[in-house]
Amino acid sequence: MKEWEDDEYCLFINGGEAADLWAVLADWTKSEDKEEWKKHIPRFARLIGCWQRLGFIKVFRSDVWPADTEGEEVTGQDLDNLLADSGSWEYAEEPTSWICVASGDRDIRELEEGMCDSALRSCTLT
């Protein structure tokens, strides 16, 4: 069984839970230190961008909770912009919007080594 130290496993579990973006960082670091979270945004922005393009994960944004059922799916350049915005990853005590990752349409067992590299070569994440 994989461990939390594996970023893909962390994202897979959080996607299954339709977790907020900040929760992915909190789970990865096992910390409430928001400054520590920021160090890992590039890692997860890249992974989420890749997995979304490959169909393994979806990203939703909404003004009401739960975002995955009440919100709009974010794709393409809008997703790149959202993932590049550090504010999208911040925890809020009383949020006015939610951004979450959820499982995609593709079974995770289809994920193969090197798929992200191929997917990212065909696009540019900011």
Buried (B, 14 or more C-beta within 10 A) or exposed (E): EEEEEEBBBBBBBBBEBBBBBBBBBBBBBEEEEBEBBEEBBEBBBBBBBBBBBBEBBBBBBBEEBBBBEEBEBBEEEEBBEBBBBEEBBBBEEEBEEBBBBBBBEEEBEEBEEEBBEEBBEEEEBE
